[in-house]
């Protein structure tokens, strides 16, 4: 039970898949545009009121200050995201900013001595649901949880402050244009807020599940060709943008057709699953391991130079070669070997097509030179 709870909590606070994270960047930009548009409109309201309508000086200063701060922060976030500056903390900061913006608007009513508006507003309060819903566009469960809990905590603090500093149901506030204060109503609002957060979290979890189903190879459980292509483009773009290294490995099972002809396709499937499991269990979480088609596998190694990748793939080659595949129905075992070709950005190519073509050619070179080896350049690493 403790292990299941621990795994569930780890799943809730896990980093998003790279493809979903890339979609989250687009979502972050969309939210930044909407936020900037709304902030511009909010800034116009106090400016127009101050110029054309009589406004209490205190209310005018507070309103203009809040709207100006919101506008300038919105501009900063938009410029950061539009320039592809997207560190891991930005989604947390921007979603927290959205939530806190709603809380600030409610807290403003407390400063203006309008506590009933702060706790019974039917317009500003709904902004929390927009902020919580927008969190799901980042496709990161951690952001959804952060936004939901922050909204819950900030609104609860506002309500508690209003209830303890004002006698909200005193007759002097009659006829109560925003209604009487009731803790049952406030608890209902908090429950609705948590429900919205759960829906936002469920939406992201569902997206992750659908991505997993759409990108998995049914035989080996590794990523399929379409996902590998997308991931290579993403990782290559990141390597180019930040001046990082990247190595790709193309791996092919040796004499696989002969194996199928001799033992049947069911044994061939068993061998592919065994190789896939070995690759997946031997690679880092940041690596991408996929079945590219037939008996061919691809491993993408971010921030890895070709020498390091060569040593790692050599270890993998040795592990596959000494791991027997048991044919339980026949009481025998078979040994499999793999041939591997490597190519690295930027020294071997600038785009995905060049890197893959060179890694594929080096894999065939390994085949020509006797199989069961890794080729990372002109020279092969012999078995």
N, C-alpha and C positions, 0 to 999 in steps of 0.2 A: 504494500500500500504506500509506504513512504517513497519507494522508488518510483511508483507511478505518479505520485504528486510532484516529486522532484522533476521528472521528465516533462510533466505538463507545464510546470513553471518555466523550465528551460525553453520549451517550445514557444510559450507566450512571449518570452524575452529574447528570442533568437533574431539574428540579423536576417534581413530579407534576401531572397535570391537575387543574383546580380541582374537578371533580366527584369525582375519586378522593381529592383532598385533603380534601374534605368528608366522604367515607366514612372517611378516615383519622382524622378527629376523633372519629367514633363509635367507631372501633376503639381509639383512645387512651383514651376513657372506659371502654370495656369492660375493657381491660387494667388501668386504674387501680383499678377495682372488684375485680378478681381479686387484684391485688397487695395491696390494703388488707386483703382477707379473709385472705390467707395471712399477712400481717404480723401481724394480730391473733392468729392461731393460734400463730405463732412466739413472740409476746410472752407468751402464756399458759404455754408450756412451761417456760421458766426460772423464771417466777413460781411455778408449781405445784411445781416441783422444789425451789425454795428454801424453800417453806413446809412441805412434807410429806415431803421425802426428804433424807437427808444428802448434801450436795454439797460438793466441794472449793471453798473460798472463791474461789480464783483462777478456777476454771472457771465458777463461778456469776456472778462479776462480769463476766467477759468475755462470757458468753452473754447475760446480761441487758442489757449495754450495746449489744451488736450488735443484739439484738432490738428494743430501745427506739429506737435510731437508725433502724432499718428502718421501724418503725411510724410514727414522726413524719414521716419523709420521705415515706412512702406517703400519709399524711394530707394533707401539703402539696400533693403532685402531684394527688391526687384533687380537692381543693378548687379548685385552679387550673383543671383540665380541666372540672369540673362547672359552673364559673362562666363557661364559654366563653372562658377565657383560654388561647389556643393560639398563641403566637408560633412562628415557624418553628423555633426552637432547642429547643422543648420535647420534641418527639418524639425528637430525638437524645439529649437529657439523660435522658429517662425510660427509653429502651431501654438506654442506657449504664448507668443505675442498676440495671436488672434483671440485666445481665451482671455488673456489679461486685458485686452482692449475692451471687451464686453464688461468685465468686472470693473474697469476704470470708469466706464460710463455710468454704471450703477452707483459706484462709490461717489461719483460727482454729485448725484442727488443728495447723498448724505451731507456733503460739504455745503450744499445749498439749502440745508435744513428741510429737505423733502423726503423723509424716511419712507413714507408710504409708497412713493414712486419707486424707490430703490428696491423694495421687497415685493411689490405687487405689479411692477411694470409688465404689460402684456406685449410690448414691442421690443424693448432692449433685451429682455431675458431670452427671447427666441434666438438672439445672436449666438448664444452658447451652442445651440443645435447646429447652426451653420459652421461654427468653428470645429465642433466635434466631427461633423460630416466631412468637412474639408480635410481633416486629419487622415481619413481613409484614402485620399488621393495620393498620399505619400507611399502607400503600399508597404507600410512598416507597422507591425503590430505594436512595437514599443512606443511609437509616436501616438497611436490610438489610445493606449493605456495612459500615457503621460497627459495627453490633452483631457481625457475624461476625468482623471483623478484631480487634475489642477482645477478644472471647472467646478467640480464638486466641492473641493476645499475652499476655493475663493468665494463661491456663492454662499456657502455655509458661514464663512467668516463675516460676510456682509450682513446676512440675516441676523446672526448672533449679535453683532455690534449694534444694529438698529434696535433689536428687541431689548437690549440691556441699557441703551442710552436714551431711549424715548419710551414714553407710555403710549404706545401706538393706538390703543383703543380708547384713549381719553376723549371725553366729549368735546374738547376744544377743537378736535380735528373734524368734527361733524360738518358736513354730511358725508365724509369719507369718499371723495370722488374716485379713489383707487381701491375702495373696499376696506373692510376690517382686517386686522392682522390675525392670522391663524397659523399655528405651528403645523397643523395637519395639512394645510395647503402647501406650506413650505416643504414638508417631508415628501409630499406627492411630487413636487417639482424636482427635488433631489433624486427621487426614484426614477422619474422620467429621464433625468440627465444620465444616470447610470445605465438605463435601458438603451438610450441613444449611443452611449459609449460601447455597450456590448454589441449592438448592431454594427457599428463601425468596425469593431474588432472582428466580428463574424464575416463581414464583407472581405476584409483583407485575408483572413484565413481561408475563405472559400476561393479567393483568387489564387492563393498559393497552391491549394489542392488541385484546382483546374490546370494550373501551369504544370504541376507535377505529372498529372495524367496525360497532358498533351505533349510533354517533352520526354517521356520515359520510353526506352526500348522495352517492349514486352518480354523479350527473352532473358535479357541480362539484368534489367532494372537500371542500367546506366542511362545517361542522357542520349537522345537520338540525334540524328544528323542535323536536323533543323535547329535544335537548341545549340549544338556545338558551333554551328556557323554564326548564330546570333551572339553567342558568348565570346567567340574569337573576335568579332567586330568590336564588341564592347571593351574587352580587355586590351585590344590593340589601340583603340582610341584613347583609353586611359594611359597606356604606356607612352603613346606619342605626346599626349597633353602634359604629362608630368615628368617626361624624360626617364621613364623606367624601362627595364629590360623585360623581355617576354620570349619564352621558348615554346615551341609546339613539337609534339612527338607523334609520329604516325607509326602504329604498331600493327603487324600482320601475323596471324598464326601460320606457322610453317607447315607445308604439305597437307593443308586442310582438305583439299579435294580428295586426296588419296585416303585420308582418314574416313571421310564420308562414304567413299566407295567400298572400303574394307569393312567398316563397322556399322554403317547406317547413319541416317540423319539424326536419330535420337542421341547417339553417342556424340555426334558433332555438336548438337545443341548443349549437351552436358559439358563439353570442353569449352565452348564459348562462355557458358555461365561461370565455369571455374576461372577462366582467365579474367573475366569481368570482375569477379569477386576479389581476385588477387590485386588487380589494379586499383579498385575502389578502396580497399583496406590499406593499401600502401601509400596512397597519395594524401596530400594535405587537404584540409577543408576548402582552402582558397583555390586549389587546383580544380580543373574541370575534366572529368573522365567520361568519354562517350563512345558508343558503338557507332561507327560511321557507315557501316554497311557490310554485309557478309561476315567475313572473318577479320575485318579491319577495325582497329580502335584508334582513338585520338585522345591525347592528354594535352591540355593547355596549362602551362606553368607560369603564372604571373610573377614578375620581379625575380626571375631566375635566369642566370647567364647560361650559355650553352655548355660550359665545362661542368657546372653543378648539375645541370639536367642530364648530362652524359653519365655522370657517376650514379645518379639516381636511377636512370633507366637501365643502366648496366646491372644494378642490384635487382631491379624488377625482372630483368631477363633471366638472371640466375635463379631467382625465386620461382619463376614459372617453370624453368627447366628441371628443378629438383622437387617440384610438387606433383606427385603422381595423381592421375585421374582414375578413380576406381570404377570398374565396370562390375558392379555388384552381381548382376544377373549372370555374368559369365565367370566370376571368380578370378578376374585378371585386372591388371592395371596397365595404363599406357602413359607415356611421357610426351609432353608437348613442349615445343620451343616457339619463340617469336623472334621476328626480325623487326628492327626499329630504325627509323630515320628521324633526325632532328634538324630543326631550323630555328634561328633566333632573330628577333628584332632588336636593334636595327641592322645588325651586320649582314644578315642574309636576305633582307628584303624589307620593303616599306609598307606593303599591304598584305592582306590576308591571302589573296590568290598566289602571290609570289612565295610566301612562306610555306603555304600548304604544298604547292607544287614541288618546291625544293625538298621538303621533308619527305614527300611521297617518293621522289626520285632517289633519295638516299636510302629509303626503305628498300626499294628495288635493287639498289646497289648491294645492300646487305644480303639480299636473296642471291644475287649473282655470285657473291664472294663466299658462299657456303652456308648461309642462313645462321640462325641462332647468334646474332651479333647486333651491335649498335653502331650506326654510322652517323657521325656528327659533322663530318667535313670530308676532306679528301682522303683521310685515313680511316680505316675501320678499327673498332675495338674488337679484337678476336676473342673467341670464347676460350 
